Every structure is written in C-alpha cells, then in structure tokens.
Amino acid sequence: MGYLISGNLTCLGGKISPALLDLQHLEYLDLGENDFQGLATPTFLGSLEKLQYLNLTHSSLVSNATTLETLDIAISNIEGSISNVEWGKLCNLQDLYLTQNKLNGDISRISGTIPTSIEQLSRLEILDLGQSQLKGALPESIFNLTELTQLFLATNDWEGNLSQNDFARLHQLKFLAISCGERFSVNLSSEWIPPFSLTYIEIRKCAFGSKLPTWLKTQKQLHTNILSNDSISDPIPPWLWTMCSQLQFLDLSDNEIGGNLPRLVNFPSSQSRTVDFYSSYSDGVVVDLSSNSFHGLIPINIGHVMTKLQVLDLSGNTFTGSIPYSITRVKQLMRLDLSDNHLSGKIPDWWADLQQLHVIDLSGNNLSGGIPPSLCSPPSLFWLRLSRNNLFGELPKSLSNCKSLLTLDIGENKISGTIPEWFGESL
C-alpha cells in the first residue's frame, strides 16, 4: 500500500509537480491544508491507477482521477464553473465532499449539460454540496443515486421545489441536510411515510407550518434533529418528548414554539456518540431551544434527567423563576445560555461543581444580588456575560480567577465602586 501525506505540516504552494506521475502505486494522497492552485486533471493524477483516497481540503484543486473512491475538497478556495470537470469518469467514486467552496457555477451544469454523469456515479454513498454557493435547480439525477446514505444540500441558492416523491428511491439514506430560501421550497405532507430511516436530519427555513412534522415519528433511529427557523409555533407534542430518549442533538431554535417544558424530560442518561458535522459537541447531548416562545419555569429536575448535557441553550424565550439547582448534576456541561429570559433571584454560587464550562451567558434577565465568588471556578471559562440584569455591589476579587476569559460583559447593571488594580493585571 502506498501513502503520501503532505498536509497539515507547512503551507506548500505552487503547482502540483509532475513527479507525482511516478507514484503509480499510490493509494492514499493527502494534499490538504496547503495552497496549491489550478485544476488537477488526468494529466497530473490520471496515471495514479491505484489511487483510492484524495484529500484536497483547504486547497484549490479538483481532480478527474478515474480510480478515486473518495474526493474531499471541502472548505477549499475553488472558484469558477465546475462544468469542465469530467464527472462521468469517476465511476468508482463513493464519497464526494464539496462543502464550503465558491463554486459559482450552476449545479445543473454538473449534471445538466452532461445529465448522465451524475447518474453514472452509481456507487456514490456520500454527496456533500453544502455551503458552496451553488445555484439553480437541483438536477433530478441526484435523486436517482440509490446508494446514497448521506445527502447534504444546505446553504446554497437553489431554485424550484422538492416534494416527497423526489426522495422515493433513497432507501439507504441516513443523513439529510437541506435548507430552503426565497426561490426554493421543500413540500412534505404530514402523512408522508419516508422510504428511509434517518439518524441525522437538518432542515432549515422550510416553513413547515405551525405543527412539528408528524412524519418524524417514523424515524425510530434518529439521533440528531435540527429543525431551525421553520415557522413552527404549536407547543411541542408529547411524542417528541418520548423520542427525546434516543436524541443526542435537538435544535428547534428560531421558531415560534410556545408552551411549557414538561417536568419529566427524558433525554439519554448514558453517554453515546452521535455523528454531527456542524458541532464540536459530538460526545454528549446538545439541546438548543433558543429564540422561541417557551414560558414558565425551567424544569427543576432538568439536571437530574439530562445528566449528559454538554450544551443547554434556552436563550430568547420568556422563562421565569430561578436557575435550577439540578444543573449542578450536569458535570460535563460546556455551554449554558439562559440569556434574554425573565429569570429572577440571585445568581447561584455552585459553579465550582461545573468544571467543564466554557460559556456562561445569563444576560438580559432580572437577576439581582452580587456576583457569586464561585463564578470563575471553571478553569476553561472564556465567555461570561451578565449584562442587563439588576446586579449590584462591587466587583468581587474572585473575578481575578477568570484566567481564560476572552469576553466579560457586566454592563447595564448597578455595579458600584472603583475598578480594582487586579482587573487589569489578572485579566
């Protein structure tokens, strides 16, 4: 087996050397994290007859090598039309990553001018076109790739609309990410029974209506559920809270969901791993219900039930009452955002129990009293916002323990006294 790994060392530049043509036994080639330019055509890579993996991440290359099984040019600087790439030659391709590029051509030019090319990629299992500034109508041939297990189409400038019929042949699909826009919509009826069983779903800005799509109930293996900015306004139905026992990532942010959070929330109590391509919190539970219309108390037992939480974001709602003591049970909590609610009472003094915290945001509430001494106990705390509350008293000396802070916001309170000398020395 032949390997050439040159990425992640130093920033190499210029054109690909023809010397690569002599590496005829090469199977694994990593040129990522460099500054190579141009188009890697068969002239350069076509003779690499055994090449199975090519990584051009953060580079400016694309290849037509015919033996590739994986083509990874995610987060690159490729610009211009991609219609000149001979996609039909990549008959062995299984994984194609084009996410976060600057492909300013029409996606239909990949399969429109040569419509059979995409269909010839019959072994394709992963197609990632997310965040690549692609535009135009999605070619129907994409939905004829029956071996697809992962399909990422989010954050582009698509036109037209998709219906449930477009997904009829994707029986193997496990991951689906898609976003709508002014000229692109996804129409899925509540009675739809998907032909696949997803573990990851991400749908953004698709205006489902007031109710959570009931077809989600059929997805028995779902671990990641992202339905953000989808105009949902009705309270969360009981069946979703039942599903929460299998979820590791729940994002219902930027909707209009109202109602209370039930006291007996049932999230996983044992750590398990989920695959999430847009978050670094892949070993714990993430709950993001921000920017909705939830009201009432934060469930007092939230920390007893959600013991594996790493992210809890309830910001931008109208929760009242105090911060629950049970949060101290969530030992691996990394981000706590309760900002822009109507929480009252004192900031609790139990932060020494949460040593993994990186972010604490309690701004925009009705919290009163002083800043508690233990607030800087987490050693990796880099974000602390307490602004727009009713806090009073002087700056406590304990703030000097916040050695890792990058952001400190205590504005719009009633803090008094002088700014101490240690403030400029310790922080």
N, C-alpha and C positions, 0 to 999 in steps of 0.2 A: 504494500500500500504506500502511495506517495503523498506527502504533505508539504505544503509551502504556506507558512503562516507569517505574514509580514505586517498585519495590522496591529494596532494598539501598542506600538513601540515608539517610533518617531514619525513625524509628519513627512511622508515622502511625496514628491511631486513629479510633474512632467508626464511624458507619455509612457505607456507600457512598453517595456523592452521586448524586441523580437526574440530575445534569448528564451522567453517563455515557451517558444515553439519547440525547444529541445526537450521540454519536460513532458515527454509523451506518456509517461506512466502516472502523471499527477492525477490524484482523485479528489483532493481537498485543497482549495485555494482560497485564502483569506487575504483580501486587499483592503479591508475596511479601515476606517479612521485615517485615511490618507487624502491626498489632494491630486490624485490622478485625473487627467482630463480626457475628453473625447469619447469616441464610441469604440468599444472593444468588439470588433467584427470578427467573422471567422478567419480573417487574415491573421489576427493575433491569437485567437483562442480556439479556432476551429480544429487545429491539429491536436488539441488535448483530448484524445479519443476516450480516455477513461475518467475524465472529469465528472464528478457527481455532485459536488458542492462548490458554489461560488458565492463569496460574501463580498459585496461592494458597498457595505453600509458606510454612510457619511462620505462617499466618494462621488465621482461624476462620470461613471461608466455604465454601460449596458452591454450585454453580450448576446451573441447569436449562437453560442456553442451548442451543438446538437445533442450532446450526451448528458446535458445537465439534468439533475433531478431537483436541485434547489437553486433558485436565483433570488438573492437577497440584496436589493439596493434600497432598503428602507432608509429614510432620513438622509437622502443624498441631495446633490445640487444639480440634478439633471434638468435641463431646460429645453424647450422646443418640442416640436411634434415627435411622437414616438411611432408614427405610422411606417417609418422606414425600417423598423425592427422586424426581422423575419420570424415572426412568432410561430409560423407553421412548422419551422424546423425543430422546435423544442418539443419533440414528440415524447420525450421521456420526463418532461418536467412534472414534478409533483407539488412543489411549493414555490409560489411566486409572491414576493413581497415588494410592493412599490409604494408603500405608505410614506406620507410626508415628503413628497417630491414637488417639483414645479413643472409638472407635465402639462404644458398649456395647450396641448392638442385636444381634440375631441376624442373621447374614449371610443366612440363609434368608428374612429379611424383605425383602431386596433383590429376590430372585427367587422367593421362596416365595409371598408374598401376590400378587405380580404375576409369575408364573413366566415369562411370555413376554418380560418386559422385558429381561432379560439376553440372551436369545436374539436379540432384535431388534438388538442391537449386533453385527451380522454383520461389521462392518469392524474390530472390536476386535483389535488385534495385541499390545498390552501390557496386562496386568492385574496390578497390584501391590497386594496386600492384606496385605503383610507387616507384622507387629508393630503391629496395630491393635486388639488386644483383642476381636476378633470371636469369636463362639462359635456353637455349634450345628453342624448337619450342613452340609457343602458341598452346594450345590444341583447337581443333575446338569446343569443347563443351562449351567454354566460349561464343561463338557467338550464342549459342542456348538458352541463358538466355534472353528470350524475354521481361522480365520486367525491364531490366537494364535501368536506367536513367543516371548513371554516371559510366564511364569506364576510369580508369587511368592506363596506362601501360608504362609510360615514364621512361627512365633512368634505363634500365636493359640490359641484354646481350642476347637478343632474337636472334633466328636464323630463316631463312626462309623468307617468304614474305606474305603480306596480299594484297588482292585485294578488289575491291568494293563489290564483291559477298559475302565476309565474313561478311559484315555489313547488309546484306539484311533483316535479321529478327529483327534488333534492332530498331524497330519503335518508341520506347519510349525514345530513347537516347537524353539527353540534354547536357551532359558534356563528352568531349572526349579529352584525353591527351595521346599522343603516340610519341615516338622518334625512329629514325632509327639508324643503325650502319653499320659496315662493312659487317656483315652477316645477316642483317635484313633490309627489304625494305617494303614500302607501295606504291602500284600502284593504283592510282585513275585517271581515264581519265577525261579530261576537260568536256566532255559531260555527265558525271555521274550526275544523279539526286538522291541525298541521300534519304533514306526512313525516315529520321528523320529531326527534326528542332532543331538545336543546339542553346544554349545560350552561351556555352563556348567551344572553340576549341583551343587546343595546339598541334602543330605538329612541331617537331624539327629534323633537319638534315635528311630530307627525300628527298632531291634532286628532286623537282617538275619540274625542267627545268627553262627556263628563264622567263616564264609568271606566274603571280599570278593565282592560280586555279580558273577557271570561275564558277565551281560549288558552290563556296562560295556565289554567287549571290542568290542562292535558300534559303539561311539561313536567313530568314527575322527577326528572333528573337535574332540574335547574339549580345551579349554584350561584350564578350572577344574574341579577335582574336590574337593568338600568332602563328606566322609562322616564326620561327627563324632559321637561318643557313640552309636555304632550297634552296640555289643557285639561287634565283630569281634575275634577272638582268634588265628586262624591266622596264620602268617607270610605276608608279602606275596608273592603268586605271581609268578613270573618275567614273566608277560605284562604286569603293571602296570609293572614297571621298563622294559619295552620301550616302553610307552605314554608313559613319562616324557619321551621325546624331543619330544613335542608339548605337554606341560603347561607352563603358566606359574604355576599356583597349585595346590598339593597340600596339602590339610588332612585328615589322618587322626587328628586329636587325640582324646583322651578315649575311646579304645578299649582293647583289651587285647592288641594285636598284639605278638607276640614275635619272636624270631629276630634275626639279624644284618642290618645293612645291607650289601649287596654292595659290593665294592671298585669295580667298574666301573659306577657310577651314571651314567645317560645322560640328562642334562637339556639343555634348549636352550642352545647356546653363543653364539647370536646373539640380540640384543635384539629382541623383538617385543612387540606390545601386546595385552593381553587386557582384556576388559571385566569388571570385578568391582565389584559395587555395594556391597560391605561392606568395602572395604580401600582405603587410600590408596596402596598399592604396586602401581600398575597398569602400570608400565613395566618391570618386571623379574620375577624369579622368586621365588615365596614357597613355602617348604617348612615345614610345621608337622606334626611327628610327636610332639608333646608328649603327656604322660600316657598312655604305653603301657608295654610291657614289653620294648622293644628292649634288647639287651645286646651285649657285645663291644666292639670298638674302633670309634670313628668313622672311617669310611674315610679313609685317609691322603691319597687323591687327591681328596677332596671338593671342594676349591677349584679344582683343575685342570679338573674336569668341569663343575661348577656355577658357571661364571665370571660369570653374570649374576644371581646371588643378591642379593636385597635383604633378605630375611628368612630366617633359619635358626633354627628353634625345635625343639630336641631335648630340652627340659626334661622332668623327671618320668619318666625311664627309668632304666636301670641300665648305661649306657655306662661303660667303664673305659678306662684308658690316659691318654695326654696329649692336649692340644689340638693338632690337626694344623697343621703349618706351612703347608700348602697354602691355608689360609683367607686368607692374605695376598694371594692372587691375586684375591680377590673384591673388586675395588676399589669397587663401588657398594653394598657391604653396609651396611644401615642398622640392622638389629636382629639381635643374636646372643644367644640364650638357651640356655645349656647347663646351667642350674641343676638341682639335685636329681638328680644322677647320682653316679657313683663315680669321677670323673676324678681323676687324681693328677699328681704332678710340680709343677713351678713354673709360675706364670702367665708365658707368653712375653712377650718385650719387643719385639714387632714391630707395635705398634698404630699407629705413625706411618704405616704403609702403608695404613691403613683410614680415610681422612679423611672418609668419609660416615657413620660410625657415630653413631647417636643413642642406642642402648641396648646396654649390656653387662651381662649377668647371668650370673655364674659361681658364684652362691651354692649352698650345700648340696652341696659336693663334698669331696674330700680333698686339695685343692691346698695346697702348702706354699711356704716361702720368703717373700721380701718382695714388696711391691707394686712392680711394674716402673716405671721412670721414664717410659716412653712411653705409659702407660695413658691419660693425659689429652691425648694429641696430637690426637685428632679434635675439631675446633673446635665441633661442634654436639652433643657428648655431653651428654645431660641426665639419663641414668639409669645409675647404676653401683652394682651390688650384688656384693659379695664376701663376704658374711656366711657363717657356718657352714662355715668351712674351717680350715686349720691354718697360716694366715699369721702371720708373726712379724716382729719388727723395729719401728722407729719409723715414724711417718707421713712419707713422703718429701715433700720440698719441691715435687716435681713435681705433687702434687695441687693446688697453688695455681693451676695452669694450667687447671683444670676450670671455666672461667668461666661455662659454660652449665648447670651441674648444678642440677637440681631435687631429685634423690634421690641420696643417698650412704649406703650401708649396708655397714659393715665390722664389724658386731657379731659376737660369738661366734667370735673368732679369738684370737691370742696377741700382738696388737699391744701394744707397751710404750712407755715414755717419757711425756712430757708432751704435752698438746695445744698446739701452737705458736701464737704470736700470729697468724701469717698465716692460720690456719684460719678465724678469724672475720672477717678483713679481705678476703681474696681470694675466699672462697666466699660 
